[in-house]
Amino acid sequence: MILEWLGAAPVILAAVLVVFLPGMLSLAAAGMRGLALVAFAPVMTTAVASLAAIALSLLGIAWSAWSFAIVIVLITAIAWFVGRLLPLRGQQTQASTPHAWMLPTGLAIGMLISFSRIAFYISDPAAISQTNDAVFHLNALRYVQETGSASAFDLNAFIGASGFYPAAWHALASQVALVTGAGIPVVVNAVTIVIAAVVWPLGMAWLARTVSGSTTVAAYAAVLSSAMQLFPLLLVQWGVLYPNALSVALIPASVAVVVSLPSWSRAARPAGSIAQAGIFIAIALCALVFAQTSSVLVFGLISMIWFSWWMLAQTNRSMLVRWIAVIAGWLVLAAVWVAFSRSTGGSHWPPFRGKFEVWFDIVFNSQLRIPAAWGISVLMLIGLVVVALRARQRWLVAAWLALSALYVLAATFGIAIVRDGLLGPWYADPYRIAALAPIAVIPLAAVGFDAIVRAVIGRVRNKKSSATAIIAASLAILSLATVVVVAVRPVGMPDVIMNKFEEESLYRESATSYLSFDERKLLESLDQFVDDDATVIGNPSTGLAFGYFLSGVDVFPRTWSPPMTAQWQQIATGLRDVAADPAICEALAAYSNPEYVLDFGLGETYAGRYEVPGMTGFAGQEGFELITEVGDASLWRITACSH
């Protein structure tokens, strides 16, 4: 496994450059420096890439490494000009510390642990997630490569749909593929590693430093960012939710930039401060909208909690003005929340947890019935007490309560208005909502650990000479404890409906997995056996739907969800008997008379998967001709409907 990941190192490095370099260039030109520059860079890159993909599509220019590079140059030039008009102030005030070495050390340790955890779970850099959503996302990347468009308004076309789809992850991943020429599975896993092991620790470190004003706390947060299964590992397991993982990883830096704005403001020119704040908030909103729209609500919720605390504490403004600003902000968030709820399909998930059990979940971070995270939960509880006693940090308690409340509602409340109206943007999916908890838990735990360390230092007589040694030891102890927890803690994916755990990695390919060895081998060679303009159909509840991205052949369906039409139902139940039923040929005509069918077995009964008896068992059936087979997987020509 280690050799395989070493071989993928150039692709991972390219993914780091794609995700960070565009944002760093433009933000540096605008005057941003230090941790803020590096942590906010992925947010900036995501916003730029998303808007660039749309603009290039409208202009008829192909989405390529060169076209994106030109956009980056233009954006950097604009950023430089804006930075001269609205220079950033006070960025270095929090950076001064006698233990400056701790932050890069903590970041390096946190990144290494996260990398190891995700790489071990994925196992092989060319592995494919054996999950429903992986079919859509990997096929979408193939579509971007073929059409030269990564626009959020074009992506759905590959499954015959139209309208908006948050395509930021696809824009970034496709750029990595364009730059490296690597295969789509390797590119996808490289981008996943960068999001989990680089973007997330940096964002958490900056948020923790912004909240606490301490670089030491930021270092602790960087290490702890790898400790929880809820994120980033859970969203690599569940779904697999690549866009959600990107959006959640961007939230900490997006919140941190909002909390940092007062220290960057230009008191002599209020209009300039407002414009500056508007630009950074717009960048964050743009990145989150195009990454995964539901994360805008989390960003808005946490930001409004902080803004309310901050605004009501501003004694230089009248109480009326302060309350008007706060109420107006909450009304805007409520309006956006309602709009997003109405634009989704509503609740897809039922409650699954008792009203008393759920409180144990949030206190001990055992959401979704995962094993309780005892150590980090104790640190979090200490952190809650510490920040509750500090007026400027108290808002973080409210943020933790708000995120916890979302999980409580998703896990226990069955009321329709709650599940559809309040939780609809996440489909009331407890996995998506549980993954948000670390955004508040990690900074709180870091503050809690720092409080313990400070208490130890306070008991030492010669504080000055011992403080550095104790702090260094504390970082080592925290790092070692995190390594042990990650190494020994079970990471099976919880299945809350079936009340079980998927103990094996969902990237593990086997003879019986969603995409089996035989099926993958046949799909990878599919273009050798069918005409360029041919269509191949089959049961999407097998590995068939991966065929489009693996071969470039028009495989239908291209996603895990089959068409809900009467014609498809006829095909699904009766294709193998097509020679005896002319109505099946008429049903096939509704899908442009596909000439081939793949037999990957009966399928399975699982969430989003189906048994399809009409698309298996073609041997000996009249109206079919065997083209090729690999083990139990076979490709057949449909001859019964030829004209």
DRENTOR-730706 format. One line per field, with one value per residue (C-alpha): x negated, y, z; residue number from 1; residue in three letters. Coordinates in steps of 0.25 Angstrom, whole numbers, plus 5000, padded with zeros to 4 digits. Each point is the difference from the previous one (the first is absolute). Example, Ala and Ser with C-alpha at 12.3 -4.5 7.8 and 13.67 -1.06 7.14 Angstrom:
DRENTOR-730706
px	4951, 4994
py	4982, 5014
pz	5031, 4998
paba	1, 2
seza	ALA, SER
//
This chain:
DRENTOR-730706
px	5000, 4989, 4993, 5013, 5002, 4986, 5003, 5012, 4992, 4998, 5016, 5001, 4990, 5008, 5013, 4993, 4996, 5014, 5007, 4991, 4991, 5011, 5006, 4986, 4996, 5012, 5001, 4985, 5002, 5011, 4991, 5004, 4989, 4996, 5010, 5012, 4994, 4997, 5013, 5010, 4993, 5009, 5012, 4995, 4996, 5013, 5008, 4991, 5000, 5015, 5003, 4989, 5006, 5014, 4994, 4991, 5012, 5008, 4989, 4999, 4985, 4996, 4997, 4985, 4988, 4996, 5014, 5000, 4986, 5004, 5012, 4990, 4991, 5012, 5006, 4986, 4999, 5013, 4997, 4987, 5008, 5011, 4989, 4994, 5014, 5004, 4987, 5001, 4996, 4996, 4998, 4987, 5005, 5004, 4987, 4991, 4997, 4988, 5004, 5001, 4994, 5012, 5010, 4992, 4996, 5015, 5004, 4990, 5004, 5015, 4998, 4992, 5010, 5011, 4993, 4997, 5014, 5007, 4989, 5001, 5015, 5000, 4988, 4997, 4999, 5007, 5011, 5015, 5010, 5010, 5011, 5012, 4996, 4986, 5006, 5006, 4987, 4990, 5009, 5002, 4985, 4999, 5011, 4992, 4988, 5008, 5008, 4990, 5010, 5000, 5011, 5010, 5011, 4995, 4996, 5013, 5001, 4993, 5012, 5010, 5003, 4999, 4999, 4990, 4991, 4989, 4988, 4988, 4994, 5001, 4993, 4989, 4998, 5001, 4989, 4991, 5003, 4997, 4987, 4995, 5007, 5002, 5012, 5013, 5000, 4986, 5003, 5013, 4992, 4989, 5010, 5007, 4986, 4998, 5013, 4999, 4986, 4996, 5012, 5007, 4989, 4996, 5014, 5002, 4987, 5003, 5014, 4995, 4989, 5011, 5009, 4989, 4990, 4989, 4991, 4998, 5015, 4999, 4989, 5008, 5012, 4992, 4996, 5014, 5006, 4996, 5006, 5015, 5007, 5011, 4992, 4992, 5001, 5015, 5003, 4989, 5008, 5014, 5006, 4989, 5003, 4988, 5007, 5005, 4986, 4994, 5010, 4999, 4985, 5002, 5009, 4990, 4991, 5013, 5005, 4986, 4999, 5013, 4995, 4987, 5007, 5000, 4985, 4998, 5010, 4996, 5006, 4997, 5008, 5013, 5004, 4987, 5002, 5014, 4995, 4988, 5010, 5009, 4989, 4995, 5015, 5003, 4988, 5004, 5014, 4997, 4990, 5010, 5012, 4992, 4994, 5013, 5011, 5005, 4986, 5004, 5011, 4989, 4991, 5011, 5005, 4986, 4997, 5013, 4998, 4986, 5005, 5012, 4990, 4990, 5010, 5008, 4986, 4997, 5003, 4996, 5013, 5014, 5008, 5010, 4991, 4993, 5013, 5005, 4987, 5001, 5015, 4998, 4989, 5008, 5012, 4991, 4995, 5014, 5004, 4989, 5002, 5015, 4996, 4989, 5010, 5010, 4990, 4996, 5008, 5003, 4998, 4995, 4996, 5008, 4996, 4992, 4996, 5007, 5002, 4991, 4989, 4998, 4995, 4989, 4997, 4997, 4993, 4991, 4999, 5006, 5010, 5005, 4997, 4985, 4991, 5000, 4987, 4997, 4987, 5004, 5014, 4994, 4991, 5012, 5008, 4988, 4999, 5015, 4998, 4988, 5006, 5013, 4992, 4994, 5010, 4993, 5000, 5014, 5006, 4993, 5008, 5013, 4994, 4997, 5015, 5005, 4993, 5004, 5014, 5000, 4995, 5011, 5011, 4995, 4998, 5013, 5011, 5010, 5008, 5001, 4998, 4987, 4995, 5004, 5000, 4988, 4991, 5004, 4987, 4993, 5012, 5001, 4988, 4993, 4987, 4999, 5004, 4991, 4988, 5002, 4997, 4985, 5001, 5003, 4995, 4985, 4998, 5007, 4991, 4988, 5004, 5002, 4987, 4993, 5007, 4994, 4986, 5001, 5005, 4988, 4991, 5006, 4996, 4986, 4991, 4990, 5011, 4991, 4990, 5010, 5011, 4993, 4997, 5014, 5006, 4991, 5003, 5015, 5000, 4992, 5010, 5012, 4994, 4997, 5013, 5007, 4991, 5004, 5015, 5000, 4992, 5009, 5013, 5010, 5004, 5011, 5011, 5013, 5012, 5011, 5012, 4995, 4993, 4987, 4986, 4993, 4987, 4993, 4995, 5011, 4988, 4997, 5002, 5004, 5007, 5013, 4998, 5009, 4990, 4993, 4986, 5007, 5009, 4989, 4991, 5012, 5004, 4986, 4999, 5014, 4996, 4993, 5013, 5010, 5002, 4996, 5014, 5007, 5008, 4998, 5011, 5001, 5003, 4995, 5001, 4987, 4987, 5006, 5001, 4985, 4998, 5001, 4989, 4991, 5002, 5006, 5011, 5015, 5004, 5015, 5003, 4988, 5004, 5005, 5014, 5008, 5011, 5013, 5008, 5010, 4990, 4988, 5009, 5003, 4986, 4995, 5010, 5001, 4988, 4995, 5013, 5000, 5001, 5013, 5005, 5000, 5004, 4986, 4994, 5010, 4995, 4986, 5003, 5003, 4985, 4995, 5000, 4987, 4993, 4993, 5003, 4991, 5003, 4994, 5010, 5013, 4996, 5003, 5010, 4994, 5003, 5000, 4997, 5010, 5001, 5002, 5004, 5002, 4985, 4993, 5000, 4999, 4993, 5009, 5010, 5005, 4996, 4987, 4985, 4989, 4989, 4990, 4999, 4991, 5003, 5015, 5001, 5004, 5004, 5011, 5005, 5015, 5004, 5015, 5003, 4990, 5006
py	5000, 5010, 4998, 5003, 5013, 5004, 4997, 5010, 5011, 5008, 5000, 5004, 5011, 5005, 5000, 5008, 5010, 5001, 5002, 5010, 5007, 5008, 5005, 5003, 5008, 5009, 5002, 5003, 5010, 5006, 5001, 4988, 4993, 4988, 4989, 5008, 5000, 4985, 4996, 5009, 4997, 4987, 5009, 5010, 4989, 4994, 5013, 5003, 4987, 4999, 5014, 4997, 4987, 5007, 5012, 4992, 4991, 5013, 5005, 4987, 4998, 4986, 4997, 4997, 5002, 5012, 5007, 4999, 5005, 5012, 5002, 4999, 5011, 5009, 4998, 5002, 5013, 5005, 4995, 5008, 5013, 4997, 4998, 5014, 5006, 4992, 4996, 4989, 5005, 4993, 4986, 4998, 5003, 4986, 4994, 5005, 4989, 4994, 4986, 5003, 4987, 4993, 5003, 4995, 4988, 4997, 5002, 4990, 4990, 5002, 4999, 4987, 4993, 5004, 4996, 4987, 4997, 5004, 4992, 4988, 5000, 5002, 4990, 5001, 5014, 4994, 4994, 5004, 5002, 4989, 5010, 5005, 5015, 4996, 4996, 5014, 5008, 4991, 5000, 5015, 5002, 4992, 5009, 5012, 4995, 4996, 5013, 5010, 5006, 5000, 5010, 4998, 5002, 4989, 4989, 4993, 4998, 4987, 4994, 5007, 5010, 5015, 5012, 5003, 4990, 5004, 4996, 5006, 4987, 4995, 5013, 4998, 4985, 5001, 5011, 4990, 4989, 5010, 5004, 4986, 4991, 4990, 4991, 5005, 4991, 5004, 5015, 4998, 4994, 5010, 5011, 4993, 4999, 5015, 5004, 4991, 5002, 5014, 5009, 4995, 5001, 5014, 5005, 4994, 5006, 5014, 4999, 4996, 5011, 5010, 4996, 4999, 5010, 4989, 4993, 4989, 4997, 5000, 4990, 4991, 5001, 4996, 4987, 4998, 5002, 4986, 4994, 4998, 4991, 5009, 5008, 4999, 4985, 4998, 5007, 4992, 4988, 5004, 5003, 5003, 5014, 5007, 5014, 5000, 4996, 5012, 5010, 4995, 5002, 5014, 5004, 5003, 5009, 5007, 5003, 5004, 5011, 5005, 5000, 5007, 5011, 5010, 4999, 5003, 5012, 5014, 5008, 5013, 4996, 4992, 4999, 4993, 4990, 4997, 4998, 4991, 4992, 4998, 4995, 4989, 4996, 4999, 4992, 4990, 4999, 4998, 4989, 4993, 5002, 4993, 4989, 4996, 5010, 4995, 5004, 5014, 4999, 4994, 5011, 5010, 4994, 5001, 5013, 5006, 4995, 5006, 5013, 5001, 4999, 5010, 5010, 5000, 5003, 5012, 5011, 5011, 4998, 5002, 4988, 5002, 5000, 4987, 4993, 5004, 4994, 4987, 4998, 5003, 4990, 4989, 5003, 4999, 4987, 4995, 5004, 4993, 4988, 4999, 5002, 4989, 4991, 5002, 4997, 4986, 4987, 5001, 4989, 4987, 4994, 4996, 5003, 4988, 5004, 5002, 5013, 4997, 4992, 5012, 5009, 4989, 5001, 5015, 5000, 4989, 5001, 4987, 5005, 4989, 4990, 5000, 4997, 5012, 5009, 5000, 5008, 5011, 5001, 5003, 5010, 5006, 5001, 5007, 5010, 5003, 5004, 5008, 5008, 5002, 5008, 5009, 5010, 5001, 4985, 4997, 4999, 4987, 4993, 5005, 4995, 4986, 5000, 5004, 4989, 4990, 5005, 4996, 4986, 4998, 5004, 4991, 4988, 5001, 5010, 4994, 5013, 5003, 5015, 4997, 4989, 5007, 5015, 5000, 4988, 4999, 5007, 4987, 4991, 4998, 4991, 4998, 4996, 5014, 5007, 4992, 5003, 5015, 4998, 5000, 5014, 5005, 4987, 5002, 5014, 4998, 4987, 5008, 5011, 4990, 4993, 5014, 5002, 4987, 5004, 5014, 4994, 4991, 5012, 5008, 4990, 5000, 5009, 5005, 5002, 5008, 4989, 4988, 5006, 4997, 4986, 4997, 5005, 4992, 4988, 5003, 5000, 4987, 4994, 5005, 4995, 4986, 4999, 5003, 4990, 4989, 5004, 5000, 4987, 4992, 5006, 4992, 5008, 4992, 5008, 5000, 4996, 5007, 4993, 4986, 5003, 4994, 5004, 4998, 4994, 4999, 5013, 5003, 5002, 4985, 4994, 4985, 4989, 5004, 5015, 5011, 5000, 4987, 4996, 4994, 5011, 5011, 4992, 4999, 5014, 5005, 4993, 5003, 5009, 4989, 4992, 5010, 5011, 5014, 5005, 4988, 5000, 4989, 4998, 4992, 4999, 5013, 4992, 4993, 5006, 5003, 5015, 5002, 4996, 5014, 5005, 4988, 4998, 5012, 4992, 5005, 4991, 5002, 5003, 5009, 5001, 4990, 5004, 4994, 5007, 5000, 4997, 4990, 4996, 4998, 4992, 4991, 4999, 4997, 4989, 4994, 5003, 4985, 4996, 5011, 4989, 4996, 5014, 5011, 5010, 5000, 5005, 5011, 5003, 5000, 5010, 5010, 4999, 5001, 4985, 4996, 4989, 4994, 4995, 4997, 4988, 5003, 4991, 5002, 5012, 5002, 5006, 5011, 5015, 5005, 4987, 4990, 4986, 5000, 4986, 5004, 5004, 4987, 4985, 5003, 4987, 4991, 5011, 5003, 5014, 5002, 4997, 4999, 5010, 4998, 4996, 5001, 4990, 5002, 5014, 4999, 5009, 4997, 5005, 5002, 4994, 4998, 5015, 5002, 5005
pz	5000, 5004, 4986, 4993, 5007, 4998, 4985, 5001, 5007, 4987, 4998, 5015, 4999, 4987, 5008, 5011, 4989, 4994, 5013, 5006, 4990, 4993, 5013, 5006, 4988, 5000, 5015, 5001, 4990, 5008, 5012, 5008, 5008, 5009, 5005, 4994, 4986, 5000, 5007, 4992, 4987, 4997, 5002, 4990, 4990, 5001, 4997, 4989, 4993, 5001, 4994, 4990, 4995, 4998, 4993, 4991, 4996, 4997, 4991, 4993, 5005, 5005, 5014, 5000, 5008, 4991, 5000, 5015, 5001, 4992, 5010, 5012, 4994, 4998, 5014, 5006, 4993, 5005, 5014, 5000, 4996, 5010, 5011, 4997, 5002, 5012, 5007, 5011, 5014, 5013, 4994, 5008, 5014, 5003, 4994, 5011, 5010, 5007, 4994, 4986, 4996, 5006, 4988, 4989, 5008, 5004, 4986, 4995, 5010, 4997, 4985, 5001, 5010, 4991, 4987, 5006, 5005, 4987, 4992, 5008, 4999, 4984, 5000, 4985, 4993, 4988, 5009, 4997, 5011, 4999, 5003, 4992, 4999, 4995, 4987, 4998, 5004, 4992, 4988, 5001, 4999, 4987, 4995, 5003, 4993, 4988, 4999, 5005, 5009, 5015, 5002, 5011, 4990, 4990, 5009, 5001, 4985, 5001, 5006, 4991, 5011, 5000, 5010, 5011, 5007, 5009, 4992, 5007, 5004, 4986, 4995, 5009, 4998, 4985, 5000, 5007, 4990, 4989, 5006, 5003, 4990, 5011, 5000, 5007, 5012, 5003, 4998, 5009, 5011, 5000, 5001, 5011, 5007, 4998, 5006, 5012, 5003, 4996, 4998, 5013, 5010, 4995, 5001, 5014, 5004, 4995, 5006, 5014, 5000, 4996, 5011, 5011, 4995, 5003, 4990, 5010, 5000, 4985, 5000, 5010, 4990, 4988, 5007, 5005, 4986, 4997, 5012, 4997, 4991, 4998, 4990, 4991, 5000, 5001, 4987, 4993, 5005, 4998, 4986, 4996, 5002, 4993, 4998, 5015, 5005, 4992, 5005, 5015, 4999, 4995, 5011, 5011, 4992, 4995, 5014, 5004, 4990, 5005, 5014, 4996, 4993, 5011, 5002, 4986, 4999, 4997, 5011, 4993, 4988, 5004, 4985, 4997, 5011, 4996, 4986, 5004, 5009, 4988, 4991, 5010, 5003, 4986, 4997, 5011, 4996, 4985, 5004, 5009, 4990, 4989, 5009, 5007, 5002, 5014, 5006, 4997, 5011, 5010, 4997, 5001, 5013, 5007, 4994, 5005, 5014, 5000, 4994, 5010, 5012, 4994, 4995, 5013, 5008, 4991, 5010, 4990, 4992, 5005, 5006, 4989, 4989, 5006, 5001, 4986, 4994, 5008, 4997, 4985, 4999, 5006, 4991, 4988, 5005, 5003, 4986, 4993, 5009, 4995, 4986, 5000, 5007, 4989, 4989, 5005, 5000, 5015, 5010, 4996, 5013, 5013, 5014, 5006, 5014, 5014, 5006, 5011, 4993, 4991, 5011, 5003, 4985, 5000, 5013, 4997, 4985, 4997, 4989, 4991, 5011, 4998, 5012, 5010, 4998, 5015, 5000, 4990, 5007, 5013, 4994, 4993, 5013, 5007, 4988, 5001, 5015, 4996, 4988, 5008, 5010, 4989, 4995, 4986, 4998, 5006, 4986, 4997, 5011, 4992, 4987, 5006, 5005, 4987, 4992, 5011, 4999, 4985, 5003, 5011, 4991, 4989, 5009, 5008, 4995, 4990, 4998, 4985, 5001, 5008, 4990, 4987, 5004, 5009, 4996, 4986, 4994, 5006, 4996, 5015, 4998, 5014, 4993, 4994, 5012, 5010, 4992, 5003, 5015, 5000, 4995, 5014, 5008, 4995, 5004, 5013, 5003, 4996, 5010, 5011, 4998, 5000, 5014, 5005, 4996, 5005, 5014, 5000, 4997, 5011, 5010, 4996, 5009, 4989, 4989, 4990, 4999, 5000, 4992, 4986, 5005, 5005, 4987, 4991, 5008, 5000, 4984, 5000, 5010, 4992, 4987, 5006, 5006, 4986, 4993, 5010, 4999, 4985, 4999, 5010, 4999, 4991, 4987, 4995, 4993, 5008, 4993, 5009, 4992, 5001, 5014, 4996, 4995, 4987, 5006, 4986, 4993, 4989, 4990, 5001, 4987, 5000, 4992, 5007, 5002, 4992, 4989, 5000, 4994, 4988, 4998, 5001, 4990, 4990, 5001, 4998, 4987, 4995, 4989, 4993, 4998, 4997, 4989, 5004, 4999, 5007, 5012, 5011, 5010, 5013, 5015, 5007, 5013, 4996, 4995, 4986, 5002, 5002, 4986, 4994, 5008, 4999, 4985, 4994, 4994, 5001, 5011, 5005, 5011, 5003, 5015, 5011, 4999, 4989, 4992, 5006, 4987, 4995, 4989, 5009, 5009, 4988, 4996, 5015, 5001, 4986, 4992, 5000, 4994, 4989, 4989, 5005, 5003, 4989, 5010, 5006, 4987, 5000, 5015, 4995, 4989, 5011, 5003, 4986, 4997, 5008, 4993, 5012, 5014, 5011, 5009, 5014, 5007, 5007, 5009, 5014, 5010, 5007, 5002, 4986, 4993, 4994, 4995, 4985, 4995, 4985, 4999, 5003, 4996, 4984, 4998, 4991, 4998, 4986, 4995, 5006, 4996, 5009, 4997, 5011, 5015, 5012, 5010, 5004, 4993, 4985, 4989, 4990, 4987, 4999, 4987, 5002, 4997, 4988, 4988
paba	1, 2, 3, 4, 5, 6, 7, 8, 9, 10, 11, 12, 13, 14, 15, 16, 17, 18, 19, 20, 21, 22, 23, 24, 25, 26, 27, 28, 29, 30, 31, 32, 33, 34, 35, 36, 37, 38, 39, 40, 41, 42, 43, 44, 45, 46, 47, 48, 49, 50, 51, 52, 53, 54, 55, 56, 57, 58, 59, 60, 61, 62, 63, 64, 65, 66, 67, 68, 69, 70, 71, 72, 73, 74, 75, 76, 77, 78, 79, 80, 81, 82, 83, 84, 85, 86, 87, 88, 89, 90, 91, 92, 93, 94, 95, 96, 97, 98, 99, 100, 101, 102, 103, 104, 105, 106, 107, 108, 109, 110, 111, 112, 113, 114, 115, 116, 117, 118, 119, 120, 121, 122, 123, 124, 125, 126, 127, 128, 129, 130, 131, 132, 133, 134, 135, 136, 137, 138, 139, 140, 141, 142, 143, 144, 145, 146, 147, 148, 149, 150, 151, 152, 153, 154, 155, 156, 157, 158, 159, 160, 161, 162, 163, 164, 165, 166, 167, 168, 169, 170, 171, 172, 173, 174, 175, 176, 177, 178, 179, 180, 181, 182, 183, 184, 185, 186, 187, 188, 189, 190, 191, 192, 193, 194, 195, 196, 197, 198, 199, 200, 201, 202, 203, 204, 205, 206, 207, 208, 209, 210, 211, 212, 213, 214, 215, 216, 217, 218, 219, 220, 221, 222, 223, 224, 225, 226, 227, 228, 229, 230, 231, 232, 233, 234, 235, 236, 237, 238, 239, 240, 241, 242, 243, 244, 245, 246, 247, 248, 249, 250, 251, 252, 253, 254, 255, 256, 257, 258, 259, 260, 261, 262, 263, 264, 265, 266, 267, 268, 269, 270, 271, 272, 273, 274, 275, 276, 277, 278, 279, 280, 281, 282, 283, 284, 285, 286, 287, 288, 289, 290, 291, 292, 293, 294, 295, 296, 297, 298, 299, 300, 301, 302, 303, 304, 305, 306, 307, 308, 309, 310, 311, 312, 313, 314, 315, 316, 317, 318, 319, 320, 321, 322, 323, 324, 325, 326, 327, 328, 329, 330, 331, 332, 333, 334, 335, 336, 337, 338, 339, 340, 341, 342, 343, 344, 345, 346, 347, 348, 349, 350, 351, 352, 353, 354, 355, 356, 357, 358, 359, 360, 361, 362, 363, 364, 365, 366, 367, 368, 369, 370, 371, 372, 373, 374, 375, 376, 377, 378, 379, 380, 381, 382, 383, 384, 385, 386, 387, 388, 389, 390, 391, 392, 393, 394, 395, 396, 397, 398, 399, 400, 401, 402, 403, 404, 405, 406, 407, 408, 409, 410, 411, 412, 413, 414, 415, 416, 417, 418, 419, 420, 421, 422, 423, 424, 425, 426, 427, 428, 429, 430, 431, 432, 433, 434, 435, 436, 437, 438, 439, 440, 441, 442, 443, 444, 445, 446, 447, 448, 449, 450, 451, 452, 453, 454, 455, 456, 457, 458, 459, 460, 461, 462, 463, 464, 465, 466, 467, 468, 469, 470, 471, 472, 473, 474, 475, 476, 477, 478, 479, 480, 481, 482, 483, 484, 485, 486, 487, 488, 489, 490, 491, 492, 493, 494, 495, 496, 497, 498, 499, 500, 501, 502, 503, 504, 505, 506, 507, 508, 509, 510, 511, 512, 513, 514, 515, 516, 517, 518, 519, 520, 521, 522, 523, 524, 525, 526, 527, 528, 529, 530, 531, 532, 533, 534, 535, 536, 537, 538, 539, 540, 541, 542, 543, 544, 545, 546, 547, 548, 549, 550, 551, 552, 553, 554, 555, 556, 557, 558, 559, 560, 561, 562, 563, 564, 565, 566, 567, 568, 569, 570, 571, 572, 573, 574, 575, 576, 577, 578, 579, 580, 581, 582, 583, 584, 585, 586, 587, 588, 589, 590, 591, 592, 593, 594, 595, 596, 597, 598, 599, 600, 601, 602, 603, 604, 605, 606, 607, 608, 609, 610, 611, 612, 613, 614, 615, 616, 617, 618, 619, 620, 621, 622, 623, 624, 625, 626, 627, 628, 629, 630, 631, 632, 633, 634, 635, 636, 637, 638, 639, 640, 641, 642, 643
seza	MET, ILE, LEU, GLU, TRP, LEU, GLY, ALA, ALA, PRO, VAL, ILE, LEU, ALA, ALA, VAL, LEU, VAL, VAL, PHE, LEU, PRO, GLY, MET, LEU, SER, LEU, ALA, ALA, ALA, GLY, MET, ARG, GLY, LEU, ALA, LEU, VAL, ALA, PHE, ALA, PRO, VAL, MET, THR, THR, ALA, VAL, ALA, SER, LEU, ALA, ALA, ILE, ALA, LEU, SER, LEU, LEU, GLY, ILE, ALA, TRP, SER, ALA, TRP, SER, PHE, ALA, ILE, VAL, ILE, VAL, LEU, ILE, THR, ALA, ILE, ALA, TRP, PHE, VAL, GLY, ARG, LEU, LEU, PRO, LEU, ARG, GLY, GLN, GLN, THR, GLN, ALA, SER, THR, PRO, HIS, ALA, TRP, MET, LEU, PRO, THR, GLY, LEU, ALA, ILE, GLY, MET, LEU, ILE, SER, PHE, SER, ARG, ILE, ALA, PHE, TYR, ILE, SER, ASP, PRO, ALA, ALA, ILE, SER, GLN, THR, ASN, ASP, ALA, VAL, PHE, HIS, LEU, ASN, ALA, LEU, ARG, TYR, VAL, GLN, GLU, THR, GLY, SER, ALA, SER, ALA, PHE, ASP, LEU, ASN, ALA, PHE, ILE, GLY, ALA, SER, GLY, PHE, TYR, PRO, ALA, ALA, TRP, HIS, ALA, LEU, ALA, SER, GLN, VAL, ALA, LEU, VAL, THR, GLY, ALA, GLY, ILE, PRO, VAL, VAL, VAL, ASN, ALA, VAL, THR, ILE, VAL, ILE, ALA, ALA, VAL, VAL, TRP, PRO, LEU, GLY, MET, ALA, TRP, LEU, ALA, ARG, THR, VAL, SER, GLY, SER, THR, THR, VAL, ALA, ALA, TYR, ALA, ALA, VAL, LEU, SER, SER, ALA, MET, GLN, LEU, PHE, PRO, LEU, LEU, LEU, VAL, GLN, TRP, GLY, VAL, LEU, TYR, PRO, ASN, ALA, LEU, SER, VAL, ALA, LEU, ILE, PRO, ALA, SER, VAL, ALA, VAL, VAL, VAL, SER, LEU, PRO, SER, TRP, SER, ARG, ALA, ALA, ARG, PRO, ALA, GLY, SER, ILE, ALA, GLN, ALA, GLY, ILE, PHE, ILE, ALA, ILE, ALA, LEU, CYS, ALA, LEU, VAL, PHE, ALA, GLN, THR, SER, SER, VAL, LEU, VAL, PHE, GLY, LEU, ILE, SER, MET, ILE, TRP, PHE, SER, TRP, TRP, MET, LEU, ALA, GLN, THR, ASN, ARG, SER, MET, LEU, VAL, ARG, TRP, ILE, ALA, VAL, ILE, ALA, GLY, TRP, LEU, VAL, LEU, ALA, ALA, VAL, TRP, VAL, ALA, PHE, SER, ARG, SER, THR, GLY, GLY, SER, HIS, TRP, PRO, PRO, PHE, ARG, GLY, LYS, PHE, GLU, VAL, TRP, PHE, ASP, ILE, VAL, PHE, ASN, SER, GLN, LEU, ARG, ILE, PRO, ALA, ALA, TRP, GLY, ILE, SER, VAL, LEU, MET, LEU, ILE, GLY, LEU, VAL, VAL, VAL, ALA, LEU, ARG, ALA, ARG, GLN, ARG, TRP, LEU, VAL, ALA, ALA, TRP, LEU, ALA, LEU, SER, ALA, LEU, TYR, VAL, LEU, ALA, ALA, THR, PHE, GLY, ILE, ALA, ILE, VAL, ARG, ASP, GLY, LEU, LEU, GLY, PRO, TRP, TYR, ALA, ASP, PRO, TYR, ARG, ILE, ALA, ALA, LEU, ALA, PRO, ILE, ALA, VAL, ILE, PRO, LEU, ALA, ALA, VAL, GLY, PHE, ASP, ALA, ILE, VAL, ARG, ALA, VAL, ILE, GLY, ARG, VAL, ARG, ASN, LYS, LYS, SER, SER, ALA, THR, ALA, ILE, ILE, ALA, ALA, SER, LEU, ALA, ILE, LEU, SER, LEU, ALA, THR, VAL, VAL, VAL, VAL, ALA, VAL, ARG, PRO, VAL, GLY, MET, PRO, ASP, VAL, ILE, MET, ASN, LYS, PHE, GLU, GLU, GLU, SER, LEU, TYR, ARG, GLU, SER, ALA, THR, SER, TYR, LEU, SER, PHE, ASP, GLU, ARG, LYS, LEU, LEU, GLU, SER, LEU, ASP, GLN, PHE, VAL, ASP, ASP, ASP, ALA, THR, VAL, ILE, GLY, ASN, PRO, SER, THR, GLY, LEU, ALA, PHE, GLY, TYR, PHE, LEU, SER, GLY, VAL, ASP, VAL, PHE, PRO, ARG, THR, TRP, SER, PRO, PRO, MET, THR, ALA, GLN, TRP, GLN, GLN, ILE, ALA, THR, GLY, LEU, ARG, ASP, VAL, ALA, ALA, ASP, PRO, ALA, ILE, CYS, GLU, ALA, LEU, ALA, ALA, TYR, SER, ASN, PRO, GLU, TYR, VAL, LEU, ASP, PHE, GLY, LEU, GLY, GLU, THR, TYR, ALA, GLY, ARG, TYR, GLU, VAL, PRO, GLY, MET, THR, GLY, PHE, ALA, GLY, GLN, GLU, GLY, PHE, GLU, LEU, ILE, THR, GLU, VAL, GLY, ASP, ALA, SER, LEU, TRP, ARG, ILE, THR, ALA, CYS, SER, HIS
//
